[in-house]
Amino acid sequence: MTVVAHSRTIIAMPRVVIFDVDGMTCRSCEKLVGDALRDVPGALEVEVSLKQQRAAIRLADGSSDPNLSVLNERLNAHGYRLFPEKSLPSGCAVRSSREPFGKRFGRAFVVLSLVAVVAFILSPLRQMVPSVSAGASVAAMFGLGIVASLSSCLASTGGYLLAVGSRNPSKSKTLAIHAGRLATFAIGGAALGAIGGSFPSFSSAWVGALALVLGVGFLLVGLNLLELAPSLARLGIALPSRLHRLGDRVAASKRGFAPFLAGAVTFVLPCGFTQTAQALALASGSEGRGLLLLVAFSLGTLPVLLGITWFGTAATLRHRMVRLVAGSVLVLFAFGQIDGGLTVLGSPVTASSAIAALRPPPASTAPVPDGSEQVIRMTVANGTFQPNALTVKKGVPVQWDIDGKDISGCASSIVVPSYGISVKLAQGPNIIRFTPKGPGTIPFSCGMGMIRGTITVI
């Protein structure tokens, strides 16, 4: 009798090691963490989830466990940290090490209060603060770029550029990346300005809705930086993955012009400030103006973004206090945007009107009788309305004398939505006439809702 021995080959299944990840805020963060994990010896496949704040490595049979200390030494330079997987219930995406909401809220409240006090003290310089207006000054757009590079653009654009620059880094590559970024913003600004110029003039409703949407977006980003809300990317608000894959292909290309194209891709990366600047270039209606606005914005972002790619780290700018201060600035900026949007849309309730209703009208703004009309006077200069709180009597026709000393940008128009008034201002004297219908507070603003005032009817 012949005995046949059957042998069975046992194949060991690859092991999967899972980590919790601290510090991820955008798709670019996923990429940076993933690139680090792919360098682990024996790594067959890597998957990083922004939504779950986790990363997984599938290791080949016989591979040793990843050295967590070595990985964190590399990732800490970019503001990330890996932890062994926690024992969480199925589907739970929140790490057990997260601080209680009360502690995070208290810390955010203190920093926000301090930033608000500083903003109040510096309020006479508000014309230099970035303002979202169709004709915002070049200086204001430069300032907007600086704030952007310390907040949402640091997470998205900064993370992307860091990931691109870390592949075969060199000074010439870094310079080419930023040259591509500046060139694309210049060309894109001119193109958006030309497109905007071909449209009919934007209605107040369109402008108000834009300001309101942008304000809500800024508020969400600010709350995320204050550690009080998840990032927009974690909420599912992000560009299609196809664009991210396009950026990956461009960054991985070995052709000489690839770094230049990699910088150009940042024009479409998700950053609320970038989209705001692009909307302003569109609303400017001028190729030259649109070009200047976006070049100024991109130059404002340059110091921080260039520093990140030049030195290969964003850890310092990801420091908690930097994020808290940037988040506080964004929240205050967002409330101004929302208030401006509501004003332009004619909302009967706005923060400006509510505050004005609580304070007595200044004696210096009392109407001056002039025949059968009551006369109020205001000057437009340096991006402000002076004064911005006026008083009239109900039922008496009003002659509103406006001295247009400086009517550039948003200050080139006045809208009073509740009375259907929308006037393009001219340099020099301007007159608006209306009759107050009843007691209350009448909000008015520039065309973009960023410069605001009130008329109290008694």
Buried (B, 14 or more C-beta within 10 A) or exposed (E): EEEEEEEEEEEEEBBEBEBBBBBBBBBBBBBBBBBBBEEBEBBBEBBBBBBBBBBBBBBEEEBEEBEBEEBBEBBBBBBBBBBEBBEBEEEEBEBEEEEEEEEBEEBBEEBBEEBBEEBEEEEEEBBBBBBBBBBBBBEBBBBBBBBBBBBBBBBBBBBBBBBBBBBEEEEEBBBBBBBBBBBBBBBBBBBBBBBBBEEEBBEBEEBBBBBBBBBBBBBBBBBBBBBBBBBBBBEEEBBEEEBBEBBBEBBEEEEEEBBBBBBBBBBBBBBBBBBBBBBBBBBBBBBEBBBBBBBBBBBBBBEBBBBBBBEBBBBEBBEEEBBBBBBBBBBBBBBBBBBBBBBBBBBEEBBBBEEBEEEEBEEEBBBEEEEEBBBBBBBBBBBBBEBBBBBBBEEBEBBBBBBBEBBBBBBBBBBBBBBEBBBEBEEEEBEBEBEBEEEBBBBBBBBBBBBBBBBBBE
